[in-house]
Amino acid sequence: MGMGDYMGKVEIDERGRLTLPSKIREKLLIQPGDKLTIKINPDNSINIKKSPSKKEIFDELVGCITTPLEEKLTPELIKSIWTKNQ
């Protein structure tokens, strides 16, 4: 077993769904509607990772881009700068 915390077992239901135990959801701050990314490893184990929300991605980008005249950054402005520099 890996080096992470052992958080319990889950069972797959008849429709292929699994329920994450509340301890895991609380530790990862997972809320209803959050997206998760699943990666299959070469040893047939899986990694499940919480995907960042659009707001989390935007919040992380703020400060990384400088704009002339100290314009207030908006998602639209970031997108226009990004596409202009591609």
PyMOL Python script that loads the backbone (N, CA, C, O; Angstrom):
from pymol import cmd

cmd.read_pdbstr("""\
ATOM      1  N   MET A   1       0.842  -1.184   0.000  1.00  0.00           N
ATOM      2  CA  MET A   1       0.000   0.000   0.000  1.00  0.00           C
ATOM      3  C   MET A   1       0.884   1.242   0.000  1.00  0.00           C
ATOM      4  O   MET A   1       2.015   1.193   0.484  1.00  0.00           O
ATOM      5  N   GLY A   2       0.384   2.359  -0.537  1.00  0.00           N
ATOM      6  CA  GLY A   2       1.159   3.583  -0.669  1.00  0.00           C
ATOM      7  C   GLY A   2       1.405   4.269   0.660  1.00  0.00           C
ATOM      8  O   GLY A   2       1.097   3.741   1.729  1.00  0.00           O
ATOM      9  N   MET A   3       1.965   5.451   0.561  1.00  0.00           N
ATOM     10  CA  MET A   3       2.360   6.187   1.752  1.00  0.00           C
ATOM     11  C   MET A   3       1.243   7.061   2.307  1.00  0.00           C
ATOM     12  O   MET A   3       1.423   7.668   3.362  1.00  0.00           O
ATOM     13  N   GLY A   4       0.087   7.148   1.632  1.00  0.00           N
ATOM     14  CA  GLY A   4      -0.986   8.020   2.081  1.00  0.00           C
ATOM     15  C   GLY A   4      -1.729   7.468   3.286  1.00  0.00           C
ATOM     16  O   GLY A   4      -1.482   6.349   3.735  1.00  0.00           O
ATOM     17  N   ASP A   5      -2.648   8.281   3.800  1.00  0.00           N
ATOM     18  CA  ASP A   5      -3.478   7.859   4.920  1.00  0.00           C
ATOM     19  C   ASP A   5      -4.472   6.809   4.460  1.00  0.00           C
ATOM     20  O   ASP A   5      -5.055   6.939   3.384  1.00  0.00           O
ATOM     21  N   TYR A   6      -4.672   5.768   5.262  1.00  0.00           N
ATOM     22  CA  TYR A   6      -5.706   4.776   4.970  1.00  0.00           C
ATOM     23  C   TYR A   6      -7.031   5.371   5.410  1.00  0.00           C
ATOM     24  O   TYR A   6      -7.201   5.714   6.580  1.00  0.00           O
ATOM     25  N   MET A   7      -7.968   5.497   4.485  1.00  0.00           N
ATOM     26  CA  MET A   7      -9.222   6.179   4.775  1.00  0.00           C
ATOM     27  C   MET A   7     -10.425   5.253   4.720  1.00  0.00           C
ATOM     28  O   MET A   7     -11.550   5.739   4.839  1.00  0.00           O
ATOM     29  N   GLY A   8     -10.256   3.948   4.546  1.00  0.00           N
ATOM     30  CA  GLY A   8     -11.386   3.037   4.531  1.00  0.00           C
ATOM     31  C   GLY A   8     -11.597   2.415   3.170  1.00  0.00           C
ATOM     32  O   GLY A   8     -10.830   2.642   2.233  1.00  0.00           O
ATOM     33  N   LYS A   9     -12.651   1.628   3.080  1.00  0.00           N
ATOM     34  CA  LYS A   9     -12.999   0.946   1.834  1.00  0.00           C
ATOM     35  C   LYS A   9     -14.325   1.482   1.322  1.00  0.00           C
ATOM     36  O   LYS A   9     -15.157   1.975   2.083  1.00  0.00           O
ATOM     37  N   VAL A  10     -14.499   1.370   0.007  1.00  0.00           N
ATOM     38  CA  VAL A  10     -15.773   1.739  -0.607  1.00  0.00           C
ATOM     39  C   VAL A  10     -16.261   0.555  -1.424  1.00  0.00           C
ATOM     40  O   VAL A  10     -15.480  -0.309  -1.823  1.00  0.00           O
ATOM     41  N   GLU A  11     -17.553   0.531  -1.662  1.00  0.00           N
ATOM     42  CA  GLU A  11     -18.155  -0.545  -2.441  1.00  0.00           C
ATOM     43  C   GLU A  11     -18.809   0.049  -3.677  1.00  0.00           C
ATOM     44  O   GLU A  11     -19.439   1.105  -3.613  1.00  0.00           O
ATOM     45  N   ILE A  12     -18.653  -0.636  -4.795  1.00  0.00           N
ATOM     46  CA  ILE A  12     -19.269  -0.211  -6.047  1.00  0.00           C
ATOM     47  C   ILE A  12     -20.698  -0.754  -6.080  1.00  0.00           C
ATOM     48  O   ILE A  12     -20.916  -1.940  -5.828  1.00  0.00           O
ATOM     49  N   ASP A  13     -21.672   0.107  -6.389  1.00  0.00           N
ATOM     50  CA  ASP A  13     -23.052  -0.385  -6.456  1.00  0.00           C
ATOM     51  C   ASP A  13     -23.354  -0.980  -7.828  1.00  0.00           C
ATOM     52  O   ASP A  13     -22.482  -1.013  -8.695  1.00  0.00           O
ATOM     53  N   GLU A  14     -24.562  -1.442  -8.025  1.00  0.00           N
ATOM     54  CA  GLU A  14     -24.931  -2.142  -9.263  1.00  0.00           C
ATOM     55  C   GLU A  14     -24.852  -1.242 -10.504  1.00  0.00           C
ATOM     56  O   GLU A  14     -24.804  -1.748 -11.625  1.00  0.00           O
ATOM     57  N   ARG A  15     -24.837   0.063 -10.320  1.00  0.00           N
ATOM     58  CA  ARG A  15     -24.730   0.988 -11.452  1.00  0.00           C
ATOM     59  C   ARG A  15     -23.297   1.486 -11.650  1.00  0.00           C
ATOM     60  O   ARG A  15     -23.056   2.380 -12.461  1.00  0.00           O
ATOM     61  N   GLY A  16     -22.340   0.905 -10.903  1.00  0.00           N
ATOM     62  CA  GLY A  16     -20.944   1.282 -11.061  1.00  0.00           C
ATOM     63  C   GLY A  16     -20.534   2.504 -10.258  1.00  0.00           C
ATOM     64  O   GLY A  16     -19.437   3.025 -10.460  1.00  0.00           O
ATOM     65  N   ARG A  17     -21.374   2.973  -9.361  1.00  0.00           N
ATOM     66  CA  ARG A  17     -21.072   4.167  -8.579  1.00  0.00           C
ATOM     67  C   ARG A  17     -20.406   3.789  -7.260  1.00  0.00           C
ATOM     68  O   ARG A  17     -20.606   2.696  -6.729  1.00  0.00           O
ATOM     69  N   LEU A  18     -19.619   4.714  -6.754  1.00  0.00           N
ATOM     70  CA  LEU A  18     -19.061   4.532  -5.419  1.00  0.00           C
ATOM     71  C   LEU A  18     -19.362   5.786  -4.610  1.00  0.00           C
ATOM     72  O   LEU A  18     -19.537   6.872  -5.161  1.00  0.00           O
ATOM     73  N   THR A  19     -19.417   5.617  -3.311  1.00  0.00           N
ATOM     74  CA  THR A  19     -19.647   6.736  -2.420  1.00  0.00           C
ATOM     75  C   THR A  19     -18.385   6.960  -1.608  1.00  0.00           C
ATOM     76  O   THR A  19     -17.883   6.041  -0.961  1.00  0.00           O
ATOM     77  N   LEU A  20     -17.873   8.181  -1.643  1.00  0.00           N
ATOM     78  CA  LEU A  20     -16.689   8.491  -0.854  1.00  0.00           C
ATOM     79  C   LEU A  20     -17.101   8.679   0.600  1.00  0.00           C
ATOM     80  O   LEU A  20     -18.057   9.401   0.884  1.00  0.00           O
ATOM     81  N   PRO A  21     -16.395   8.040   1.516  1.00  0.00           N
ATOM     82  CA  PRO A  21     -16.714   8.227   2.933  1.00  0.00           C
ATOM     83  C   PRO A  21     -16.604   9.693   3.345  1.00  0.00           C
ATOM     84  O   PRO A  21     -15.825  10.454   2.771  1.00  0.00           O
ATOM     85  N   SER A  22     -17.383  10.072   4.330  1.00  0.00           N
ATOM     86  CA  SER A  22     -17.410  11.472   4.765  1.00  0.00           C
ATOM     87  C   SER A  22     -16.039  11.955   5.218  1.00  0.00           C
ATOM     88  O   SER A  22     -15.714  13.125   5.019  1.00  0.00           O
ATOM     89  N   LYS A  23     -15.219  11.085   5.824  1.00  0.00           N
ATOM     90  CA  LYS A  23     -13.873  11.492   6.251  1.00  0.00           C
ATOM     91  C   LYS A  23     -13.052  11.986   5.059  1.00  0.00           C
ATOM     92  O   LYS A  23     -12.312  12.964   5.167  1.00  0.00           O
ATOM     93  N   ILE A  24     -13.190  11.301   3.922  1.00  0.00           N
ATOM     94  CA  ILE A  24     -12.444  11.689   2.721  1.00  0.00           C
ATOM     95  C   ILE A  24     -12.988  12.997   2.170  1.00  0.00           C
ATOM     96  O   ILE A  24     -12.225  13.904   1.836  1.00  0.00           O
ATOM     97  N   ARG A  25     -14.322  13.093   2.075  1.00  0.00           N
ATOM     98  CA  ARG A  25     -14.930  14.320   1.545  1.00  0.00           C
ATOM     99  C   ARG A  25     -14.556  15.523   2.402  1.00  0.00           C
ATOM    100  O   ARG A  25     -14.275  16.597   1.872  1.00  0.00           O
ATOM    101  N   GLU A  26     -14.550  15.354   3.704  1.00  0.00           N
ATOM    102  CA  GLU A  26     -14.195  16.459   4.595  1.00  0.00           C
ATOM    103  C   GLU A  26     -12.729  16.843   4.449  1.00  0.00           C
ATOM    104  O   GLU A  26     -12.400  18.028   4.382  1.00  0.00           O
ATOM    105  N   LYS A  27     -11.847  15.848   4.400  1.00  0.00           N
ATOM    106  CA  LYS A  27     -10.407  16.116   4.295  1.00  0.00           C
ATOM    107  C   LYS A  27     -10.071  16.851   3.001  1.00  0.00           C
ATOM    108  O   LYS A  27      -9.220  17.740   3.000  1.00  0.00           O
ATOM    109  N   LEU A  28     -10.738  16.485   1.889  1.00  0.00           N
ATOM    110  CA  LEU A  28     -10.464  17.096   0.586  1.00  0.00           C
ATOM    111  C   LEU A  28     -11.394  18.260   0.259  1.00  0.00           C
ATOM    112  O   LEU A  28     -11.318  18.833  -0.828  1.00  0.00           O
ATOM    113  N   LEU A  29     -12.280  18.612   1.208  1.00  0.00           N
ATOM    114  CA  LEU A  29     -13.244  19.707   1.009  1.00  0.00           C
ATOM    115  C   LEU A  29     -14.086  19.482  -0.241  1.00  0.00           C
ATOM    116  O   LEU A  29     -14.347  20.417  -0.998  1.00  0.00           O
ATOM    117  N   ILE A  30     -14.511  18.233  -0.454  1.00  0.00           N
ATOM    118  CA  ILE A  30     -15.331  17.887  -1.614  1.00  0.00           C
ATOM    119  C   ILE A  30     -16.793  18.174  -1.297  1.00  0.00           C
ATOM    120  O   ILE A  30     -17.330  17.715  -0.289  1.00  0.00           O
ATOM    121  N   GLN A  31     -17.422  18.939  -2.175  1.00  0.00           N
ATOM    122  CA  GLN A  31     -18.824  19.318  -2.040  1.00  0.00           C
ATOM    123  C   GLN A  31     -19.631  18.715  -3.188  1.00  0.00           C
ATOM    124  O   GLN A  31     -19.062  18.388  -4.230  1.00  0.00           O
ATOM    125  N   PRO A  32     -20.941  18.564  -3.018  1.00  0.00           N
ATOM    126  CA  PRO A  32     -21.767  18.086  -4.131  1.00  0.00           C
ATOM    127  C   PRO A  32     -21.560  18.966  -5.365  1.00  0.00           C
ATOM    128  O   PRO A  32     -21.561  20.193  -5.272  1.00  0.00           O
ATOM    129  N   GLY A  33     -21.385  18.324  -6.512  1.00  0.00           N
ATOM    130  CA  GLY A  33     -21.167  19.049  -7.766  1.00  0.00           C
ATOM    131  C   GLY A  33     -19.701  19.224  -8.119  1.00  0.00           C
ATOM    132  O   GLY A  33     -19.391  19.578  -9.257  1.00  0.00           O
ATOM    133  N   ASP A  34     -18.780  18.988  -7.175  1.00  0.00           N
ATOM    134  CA  ASP A  34     -17.352  19.085  -7.481  1.00  0.00           C
ATOM    135  C   ASP A  34     -16.976  18.021  -8.499  1.00  0.00           C
ATOM    136  O   ASP A  34     -17.598  16.961  -8.564  1.00  0.00           O
ATOM    137  N   LYS A  35     -15.959  18.310  -9.289  1.00  0.00           N
ATOM    138  CA  LYS A  35     -15.453  17.375 -10.297  1.00  0.00           C
ATOM    139  C   LYS A  35     -14.215  16.675  -9.754  1.00  0.00           C
ATOM    140  O   LYS A  35     -13.408  17.280  -9.049  1.00  0.00           O
ATOM    141  N   LEU A  36     -14.072  15.396 -10.087  1.00  0.00           N
ATOM    142  CA  LEU A  36     -12.906  14.615  -9.707  1.00  0.00           C
ATOM    143  C   LEU A  36     -12.249  14.080 -10.965  1.00  0.00           C
ATOM    144  O   LEU A  36     -12.927  13.789 -11.950  1.00  0.00           O
ATOM    145  N   THR A  37     -10.931  13.951 -10.935  1.00  0.00           N
ATOM    146  CA  THR A  37     -10.168  13.381 -12.034  1.00  0.00           C
ATOM    147  C   THR A  37      -9.659  12.020 -11.590  1.00  0.00           C
ATOM    148  O   THR A  37      -9.115  11.885 -10.494  1.00  0.00           O
ATOM    149  N   ILE A  38      -9.833  11.005 -12.440  1.00  0.00           N
ATOM    150  CA  ILE A  38      -9.387   9.654 -12.118  1.00  0.00           C
ATOM    151  C   ILE A  38      -8.262   9.278 -13.075  1.00  0.00           C
ATOM    152  O   ILE A  38      -8.389   9.430 -14.290  1.00  0.00           O
ATOM    153  N   LYS A  39      -7.157   8.785 -12.510  1.00  0.00           N
ATOM    154  CA  LYS A  39      -6.008   8.359 -13.299  1.00  0.00           C
ATOM    155  C   LYS A  39      -5.766   6.879 -13.006  1.00  0.00           C
ATOM    156  O   LYS A  39      -5.718   6.465 -11.848  1.00  0.00           O
ATOM    157  N   ILE A  40      -5.612   6.087 -14.074  1.00  0.00           N
ATOM    158  CA  ILE A  40      -5.271   4.669 -13.923  1.00  0.00           C
ATOM    159  C   ILE A  40      -3.754   4.544 -14.024  1.00  0.00           C
ATOM    160  O   ILE A  40      -3.153   4.981 -15.006  1.00  0.00           O
ATOM    161  N   ASN A  41      -3.146   3.953 -13.017  1.00  0.00           N
ATOM    162  CA  ASN A  41      -1.696   3.761 -12.966  1.00  0.00           C
ATOM    163  C   ASN A  41      -1.318   2.448 -13.638  1.00  0.00           C
ATOM    164  O   ASN A  41      -2.162   1.566 -13.802  1.00  0.00           O
ATOM    165  N   PRO A  42      -0.044   2.315 -14.032  1.00  0.00           N
ATOM    166  CA  PRO A  42       0.408   1.073 -14.689  1.00  0.00           C
ATOM    167  C   PRO A  42       0.157  -0.190 -13.865  1.00  0.00           C
ATOM    168  O   PRO A  42       0.004  -1.275 -14.427  1.00  0.00           O
ATOM    169  N   ASP A  43       0.114  -0.058 -12.537  1.00  0.00           N
ATOM    170  CA  ASP A  43      -0.109  -1.234 -11.690  1.00  0.00           C
ATOM    171  C   ASP A  43      -1.603  -1.500 -11.431  1.00  0.00           C
ATOM    172  O   ASP A  43      -1.956  -2.247 -10.518  1.00  0.00           O
ATOM    173  N   ASN A  44      -2.469  -0.885 -12.239  1.00  0.00           N
ATOM    174  CA  ASN A  44      -3.927  -1.001 -12.140  1.00  0.00           C
ATOM    175  C   ASN A  44      -4.512  -0.390 -10.875  1.00  0.00           C
ATOM    176  O   ASN A  44      -5.669  -0.655 -10.549  1.00  0.00           O
ATOM    177  N   SER A  45      -3.745   0.418 -10.157  1.00  0.00           N
ATOM    178  CA  SER A  45      -4.319   1.193  -9.065  1.00  0.00           C
ATOM    179  C   SER A  45      -4.857   2.484  -9.673  1.00  0.00           C
ATOM    180  O   SER A  45      -4.512   2.838 -10.800  1.00  0.00           O
ATOM    181  N   ILE A  46      -5.689   3.169  -8.934  1.00  0.00           N
ATOM    182  CA  ILE A  46      -6.228   4.430  -9.436  1.00  0.00           C
ATOM    183  C   ILE A  46      -5.917   5.551  -8.459  1.00  0.00           C
ATOM    184  O   ILE A  46      -5.798   5.338  -7.252  1.00  0.00           O
ATOM    185  N   ASN A  47      -5.791   6.746  -9.009  1.00  0.00           N
ATOM    186  CA  ASN A  47      -5.671   7.967  -8.222  1.00  0.00           C
ATOM    187  C   ASN A  47      -6.924   8.776  -8.513  1.00  0.00           C
ATOM    188  O   ASN A  47      -7.309   8.938  -9.671  1.00  0.00           O
ATOM    189  N   ILE A  48      -7.549   9.274  -7.482  1.00  0.00           N
ATOM    190  CA  ILE A  48      -8.693  10.170  -7.641  1.00  0.00           C
ATOM    191  C   ILE A  48      -8.283  11.499  -7.038  1.00  0.00           C
ATOM    192  O   ILE A  48      -7.863  11.575  -5.883  1.00  0.00           O
ATOM    193  N   LYS A  49      -8.412  12.545  -7.841  1.00  0.00           N
ATOM    194  CA  LYS A  49      -7.964  13.865  -7.413  1.00  0.00           C
ATOM    195  C   LYS A  49      -9.087  14.866  -7.631  1.00  0.00           C
ATOM    196  O   LYS A  49      -9.771  14.825  -8.653  1.00  0.00           O
ATOM    197  N   LYS A  50      -9.274  15.755  -6.682  1.00  0.00           N
ATOM    198  CA  LYS A  50     -10.268  16.810  -6.837  1.00  0.00           C
ATOM    199  C   LYS A  50      -9.780  17.779  -7.905  1.00  0.00           C
ATOM    200  O   LYS A  50      -8.657  18.278  -7.831  1.00  0.00           O
ATOM    201  N   SER A  51     -10.621  18.044  -8.895  1.00  0.00           N
ATOM    202  CA  SER A  51     -10.278  18.994  -9.952  1.00  0.00           C
ATOM    203  C   SER A  51     -10.552  20.402  -9.449  1.00  0.00           C
ATOM    204  O   SER A  51     -11.548  20.628  -8.762  1.00  0.00           O
ATOM    205  N   PRO A  52      -9.684  21.353  -9.781  1.00  0.00           N
ATOM    206  CA  PRO A  52      -9.946  22.721  -9.333  1.00  0.00           C
ATOM    207  C   PRO A  52     -11.150  23.312 -10.063  1.00  0.00           C
ATOM    208  O   PRO A  52     -11.386  23.021 -11.236  1.00  0.00           O
ATOM    209  N   SER A  53     -11.898  24.135  -9.358  1.00  0.00           N
ATOM    210  CA  SER A  53     -13.033  24.819  -9.968  1.00  0.00           C
ATOM    211  C   SER A  53     -12.510  25.962 -10.841  1.00  0.00           C
ATOM    212  O   SER A  53     -11.340  26.333 -10.749  1.00  0.00           O
ATOM    213  N   LYS A  54     -13.379  26.515 -11.685  1.00  0.00           N
ATOM    214  CA  LYS A  54     -12.982  27.653 -12.516  1.00  0.00           C
ATOM    215  C   LYS A  54     -12.559  28.823 -11.631  1.00  0.00           C
ATOM    216  O   LYS A  54     -11.610  29.536 -11.957  1.00  0.00           O
ATOM    217  N   LYS A  55     -13.258  29.023 -10.514  1.00  0.00           N
ATOM    218  CA  LYS A  55     -12.913  30.109  -9.594  1.00  0.00           C
ATOM    219  C   LYS A  55     -11.532  29.878  -8.987  1.00  0.00           C
ATOM    220  O   LYS A  55     -10.744  30.817  -8.878  1.00  0.00           O
ATOM    221  N   GLU A  56     -11.228  28.639  -8.589  1.00  0.00           N
ATOM    222  CA  GLU A  56      -9.908  28.351  -8.024  1.00  0.00           C
ATOM    223  C   GLU A  56      -8.801  28.590  -9.050  1.00  0.00           C
ATOM    224  O   GLU A  56      -7.741  29.119  -8.713  1.00  0.00           O
ATOM    225  N   ILE A  57      -9.048  28.200 -10.299  1.00  0.00           N
ATOM    226  CA  ILE A  57      -8.065  28.430 -11.361  1.00  0.00           C
ATOM    227  C   ILE A  57      -7.878  29.933 -11.571  1.00  0.00           C
ATOM    228  O   ILE A  57      -6.748  30.411 -11.665  1.00  0.00           O
ATOM    229  N   PHE A  58      -8.987  30.679 -11.646  1.00  0.00           N
ATOM    230  CA  PHE A  58      -8.924  32.124 -11.846  1.00  0.00           C
ATOM    231  C   PHE A  58      -8.181  32.791 -10.690  1.00  0.00           C
ATOM    232  O   PHE A  58      -7.318  33.641 -10.909  1.00  0.00           O
ATOM    233  N   ASP A  59      -8.521  32.401  -9.448  1.00  0.00           N
ATOM    234  CA  ASP A  59      -7.876  33.001  -8.278  1.00  0.00           C
ATOM    235  C   ASP A  59      -6.370  32.768  -8.300  1.00  0.00           C
ATOM    236  O   ASP A  59      -5.602  33.630  -7.873  1.00  0.00           O
ATOM    237  N   GLU A  60      -5.944  31.604  -8.796  1.00  0.00           N
ATOM    238  CA  GLU A  60      -4.514  31.306  -8.860  1.00  0.00           C
ATOM    239  C   GLU A  60      -3.829  32.125  -9.957  1.00  0.00           C
ATOM    240  O   GLU A  60      -2.648  32.452  -9.834  1.00  0.00           O
ATOM    241  N   LEU A  61      -4.551  32.458 -11.021  1.00  0.00           N
ATOM    242  CA  LEU A  61      -3.963  33.233 -12.115  1.00  0.00           C
ATOM    243  C   LEU A  61      -3.832  34.715 -11.786  1.00  0.00           C
ATOM    244  O   LEU A  61      -2.970  35.400 -12.336  1.00  0.00           O
ATOM    245  N   VAL A  62      -4.685  35.214 -10.892  1.00  0.00           N
ATOM    246  CA  VAL A  62      -4.644  36.632 -10.552  1.00  0.00           C
ATOM    247  C   VAL A  62      -3.266  36.950  -9.990  1.00  0.00           C
ATOM    248  O   VAL A  62      -2.791  36.277  -9.075  1.00  0.00           O
ATOM    249  N   GLY A  63      -2.640  37.954 -10.526  1.00  0.00           N
ATOM    250  CA  GLY A  63      -1.300  38.335 -10.108  1.00  0.00           C
ATOM    251  C   GLY A  63      -0.219  37.789 -11.024  1.00  0.00           C
ATOM    252  O   GLY A  63       0.903  38.296 -11.023  1.00  0.00           O
ATOM    253  N   CYS A  64      -0.537  36.761 -11.808  1.00  0.00           N
ATOM    254  CA  CYS A  64       0.442  36.189 -12.736  1.00  0.00           C
ATOM    255  C   CYS A  64       0.511  36.982 -14.026  1.00  0.00           C
ATOM    256  O   CYS A  64       1.503  36.909 -14.753  1.00  0.00           O
ATOM    257  N   ILE A  65      -0.528  37.731 -14.312  1.00  0.00           N
ATOM    258  CA  ILE A  65      -0.601  38.475 -15.570  1.00  0.00           C
ATOM    259  C   ILE A  65      -0.611  39.965 -15.239  1.00  0.00           C
ATOM    260  O   ILE A  65      -1.407  40.418 -14.416  1.00  0.00           O
ATOM    261  N   THR A  66       0.266  40.715 -15.873  1.00  0.00           N
ATOM    262  CA  THR A  66       0.240  42.163 -15.695  1.00  0.00           C
ATOM    263  C   THR A  66      -0.435  42.780 -16.910  1.00  0.00           C
ATOM    264  O   THR A  66      -0.289  42.300 -18.034  1.00  0.00           O
ATOM    265  N   THR A  67      -1.156  43.824 -16.668  1.00  0.00           N
ATOM    266  CA  THR A  67      -1.881  44.490 -17.751  1.00  0.00           C
ATOM    267  C   THR A  67      -1.503  45.968 -17.751  1.00  0.00           C
ATOM    268  O   THR A  67      -1.200  46.542 -16.704  1.00  0.00           O
ATOM    269  N   PRO A  68      -1.522  46.572 -18.926  1.00  0.00           N
ATOM    270  CA  PRO A  68      -1.243  48.006 -18.977  1.00  0.00           C
ATOM    271  C   PRO A  68      -2.337  48.792 -18.262  1.00  0.00           C
ATOM    272  O   PRO A  68      -3.493  48.372 -18.216  1.00  0.00           O
ATOM    273  N   LEU A  69      -1.960  49.918 -17.715  1.00  0.00           N
ATOM    274  CA  LEU A  69      -2.895  50.836 -17.064  1.00  0.00           C
ATOM    275  C   LEU A  69      -3.594  50.221 -15.847  1.00  0.00           C
ATOM    276  O   LEU A  69      -4.633  50.715 -15.410  1.00  0.00           O
ATOM    277  N   GLU A  70      -3.026  49.150 -15.307  1.00  0.00           N
ATOM    278  CA  GLU A  70      -3.600  48.522 -14.107  1.00  0.00           C
ATOM    279  C   GLU A  70      -5.093  48.227 -14.256  1.00  0.00           C
ATOM    280  O   GLU A  70      -5.882  48.472 -13.343  1.00  0.00           O
ATOM    281  N   GLU A  71      -5.465  47.698 -15.420  1.00  0.00           N
ATOM    282  CA  GLU A  71      -6.854  47.315 -15.643  1.00  0.00           C
ATOM    283  C   GLU A  71      -7.274  46.262 -14.626  1.00  0.00           C
ATOM    284  O   GLU A  71      -6.464  45.438 -14.201  1.00  0.00           O
ATOM    285  N   LYS A  72      -8.537  46.295 -14.241  1.00  0.00           N
ATOM    286  CA  LYS A  72      -9.055  45.265 -13.346  1.00  0.00           C
ATOM    287  C   LYS A  72      -9.179  43.960 -14.133  1.00  0.00           C
ATOM    288  O   LYS A  72      -9.823  43.913 -15.181  1.00  0.00           O
ATOM    289  N   LEU A  73      -8.550  42.897 -13.609  1.00  0.00           N
ATOM    290  CA  LEU A  73      -8.585  41.613 -14.302  1.00  0.00           C
ATOM    291  C   LEU A  73      -9.960  40.973 -14.190  1.00  0.00           C
ATOM    292  O   LEU A  73     -10.544  40.903 -13.109  1.00  0.00           O
ATOM    293  N   THR A  74     -10.454  40.516 -15.303  1.00  0.00           N
ATOM    294  CA  THR A  74     -11.697  39.749 -15.362  1.00  0.00           C
ATOM    295  C   THR A  74     -11.392  38.477 -16.146  1.00  0.00           C
ATOM    296  O   THR A  74     -10.395  38.429 -16.867  1.00  0.00           O
ATOM    297  N   PRO A  75     -12.224  37.450 -16.025  1.00  0.00           N
ATOM    298  CA  PRO A  75     -11.982  36.247 -16.835  1.00  0.00           C
ATOM    299  C   PRO A  75     -11.909  36.564 -18.332  1.00  0.00           C
ATOM    300  O   PRO A  75     -11.114  35.958 -19.051  1.00  0.00           O
ATOM    301  N   GLU A  76     -12.727  37.504 -18.805  1.00  0.00           N
ATOM    302  CA  GLU A  76     -12.737  37.855 -20.223  1.00  0.00           C
ATOM    303  C   GLU A  76     -11.417  38.512 -20.634  1.00  0.00           C
ATOM    304  O   GLU A  76     -10.884  38.227 -21.706  1.00  0.00           O
ATOM    305  N   LEU A  77     -10.892  39.396 -19.771  1.00  0.00           N
ATOM    306  CA  LEU A  77      -9.626  40.066 -20.080  1.00  0.00           C
ATOM    307  C   LEU A  77      -8.481  39.061 -20.094  1.00  0.00           C
ATOM    308  O   LEU A  77      -7.620  39.111 -20.973  1.00  0.00           O
ATOM    309  N   ILE A  78      -8.466  38.144 -19.120  1.00  0.00           N
ATOM    310  CA  ILE A  78      -7.424  37.115 -19.094  1.00  0.00           C
ATOM    311  C   ILE A  78      -7.488  36.270 -20.359  1.00  0.00           C
ATOM    312  O   ILE A  78      -6.454  35.956 -20.949  1.00  0.00           O
ATOM    313  N   LYS A  79      -8.694  35.900 -20.778  1.00  0.00           N
ATOM    314  CA  LYS A  79      -8.843  35.090 -21.991  1.00  0.00           C
ATOM    315  C   LYS A  79      -8.339  35.865 -23.213  1.00  0.00           C
ATOM    316  O   LYS A  79      -7.687  35.284 -24.081  1.00  0.00           O
ATOM    317  N   SER A  80      -8.630  37.156 -23.291  1.00  0.00           N
ATOM    318  CA  SER A  80      -8.190  37.932 -24.455  1.00  0.00           C
ATOM    319  C   SER A  80      -6.665  38.064 -24.472  1.00  0.00           C
ATOM    320  O   SER A  80      -6.048  37.996 -25.535  1.00  0.00           O
ATOM    321  N   ILE A  81      -6.056  38.252 -23.297  1.00  0.00           N
ATOM    322  CA  ILE A  81      -4.594  38.339 -23.215  1.00  0.00           C
ATOM    323  C   ILE A  81      -3.990  36.993 -23.594  1.00  0.00           C
ATOM    324  O   ILE A  81      -3.017  36.932 -24.345  1.00  0.00           O
ATOM    325  N   TRP A  82      -4.563  35.931 -23.080  1.00  0.00           N
ATOM    326  CA  TRP A  82      -4.052  34.568 -23.330  1.00  0.00           C
ATOM    327  C   TRP A  82      -4.077  34.259 -24.830  1.00  0.00           C
ATOM    328  O   TRP A  82      -3.082  33.803 -25.394  1.00  0.00           O
ATOM    329  N   THR A  83      -5.235  34.513 -25.475  1.00  0.00           N
ATOM    330  CA  THR A  83      -5.356  34.182 -26.895  1.00  0.00           C
ATOM    331  C   THR A  83      -4.480  35.083 -27.749  1.00  0.00           C
ATOM    332  O   THR A  83      -3.996  34.650 -28.795  1.00  0.00           O
ATOM    333  N   LYS A  84      -4.267  36.317 -27.335  1.00  0.00           N
ATOM    334  CA  LYS A  84      -3.414  37.250 -28.070  1.00  0.00           C
ATOM    335  C   LYS A  84      -1.960  36.799 -28.036  1.00  0.00           C
ATOM    336  O   LYS A  84      -1.223  37.006 -29.000  1.00  0.00           O
ATOM    337  N   ASN A  85      -1.542  36.183 -26.931  1.00  0.00           N
ATOM    338  CA  ASN A  85      -0.137  35.767 -26.757  1.00  0.00           C
ATOM    339  C   ASN A  85       0.142  34.338 -27.211  1.00  0.00           C
ATOM    340  O   ASN A  85       1.260  33.854 -27.037  1.00  0.00           O
ATOM    341  N   GLN A  86      -0.817  33.666 -27.774  1.00  0.00           N
ATOM    342  CA  GLN A  86      -0.613  32.274 -28.201  1.00  0.00           C
ATOM    343  C   GLN A  86       0.020  32.193 -29.552  1.00  0.00           C
ATOM    344  O   GLN A  86       0.259  31.097 -30.058  1.00  0.00           O
TER     345      GLN A  86
END
""", "prot")
cmd.dss("prot")
cmd.show_as("cartoon", "prot")
cmd.util.cbc("prot")
cmd.orient("prot")
